Amino acid sequence: MATEKQIAANRRNALKSTGPRTPRGKAFTRLNALRHGLRAAAGIPRGASLKELNQIRRRFVRCCQPQTAEQARLVEQMATARWQWLYWQRHWQMTKTGILGEAFGAGPAGRVALLDRFSQCQARYGRAFMKASREFERSARANPQPESCSAA
């Protein structure tokens, strides 16, 4: 816990802080708090297509033909994970080619950081897809119905 003397000193020092002054310094720090903004609080990432999600969802339902509510939930999870994986794959490609890194003012090191973040997201959604797919297959074996699929 800071003492009153430390708090007062901190406040005095904060009054001296002016932040970046040059255009280059301002450009460099303007996005300090933003990592990439693609996982914002909104449920749908900016630039994502709900139309594409619905197409993927219909394709999975047609292919997998869920027979129970649990299977329908798993098919929904697979479709959503595939859609999110494709979304992050596109951003990974744009960053790799330098398009997205330039939009965020990131130099080579910044693009490497974005590529790393996007790769993590891709891996996360790939694992989510595989987990839902395995659970669906298990459920389909327990409730034999029409032939199931795990990739669309």
N, C-alpha and C positions, 0 to 999 in steps of 0.2 A: 504494500500500500504506500502510495506517495505521501510525503509530508506536505504540510501547508507551504513550506518554503520552496519545495520542488515544484509544486503546482503553480505558485506565483512566478517562479523563474521560467517555467514552461510557457505561461501566458505572455510574459514579456518577450520571450524569444519568438513566439508565434506572430507577434505584431511586426517583427522584422522580416518575416517571410513574405516574399513577393511572387514566388513561383517563377516559371520560365519567362524570359523576357524576349528572346529572339524568336523569329518565326520558326526556325529549325527546332528550337527547344520546345515551343508550343506544339508543333506537329509531332514531336517525339513523345510528349507526355499526354496528348489529348485523349488517348484511349487507355490510360494506365489501369483504370478500374475494369475495363472490358476485356475479357479473355477472347470471346468470339461472338457472344450474343445469340448463338444458335440454339441454346437450351434455355431460353428465357422462360419466365413464369407461364407464358401462354402455352396452352396444350398443343397448339399446332405451330411448329417452327416457321419463321418467316421464309417464304419461298417454297414451302412444301405444298404439294398438290393433294387436296382432298379427293379430287377426281381420280388421281392415280391410286390412292388408298382404296377407294371403292372398287376400282377395277381389280386390284390385287385381291381384295376381300372376295369378290364374286368368283374369281378364278380359283381361289382356295376352297371355297364352299362347293363349287361345281366339281372339283377334283376329289376332295376328301369326303364329301357327302356325310357330314356329321349326323349321327343318329340320336345322340343324347344332348342334353343341355351342357354337360361337361365337355363333350367333344366340340360343340359349337363354340364354347369359350376358348378352347385350345386352338381351334382354327382361327378365331379372331386374334389370339395372341400371335400365332404364326404370321398372319397377314400383316399385323401391325409391326412386328419385329422386322419382317422383310422390307416393308415400306420405309421404316426408319433406317435400316441398313443401306438401302438404295439412296436415301437422302444424304447420309453421311458419306457414302461412296462418291457421289457427285461433288460434294464439297472437298473431299480429299483430292479428287482429280483436279479441281479448279485451283486448289492451293499448290498442288504439285507443279502445275503449269505456270504458277505465279499470278494467276488472275485474282484469286481471293486475297492473297498476301498483300498485293498492291492496294486493294480496296481498304485494308486495315492499316496501311502505311508500314507494313512489316518488311524488314529487309530479309536477307537470307536466314538469319537466326530466328526471326519471328515466324517465317514460313515453316521452319523445322519444328518449332513449338506447336504451330497450328496442325501440321501433319501428324505430330505425335498425339495431340488431343483428338483429332478426327479418327486416327487409327484405334485409339482406346474406345471411342464410341462405336465404331464399326464392330470391334470385337465384342463389346457388350451386347449389341443387338444380334450379332451372330450367335452368341451363346444363348440368348433368350429364345431365338428361333429354334435352335437345336433342342433345347429343353422342352419347349412346347411340342415340338415334333415327336420327340421320344415319348412324352406322356400321351400324345394322341395315338401313337402306334400301340402303346400298352393298352389303352382304353379300347381301341379297335379290336385287338386280340381278345380282350375280355368280353366284348359284345360283337361277335362276328356278324358283319353286315356286308355291304358292297366293298369291293377292294379299296383300300385307303392309299393315300399318297403322302409324301413328306416334302416334296419340292414342287414348286409351281413356277 
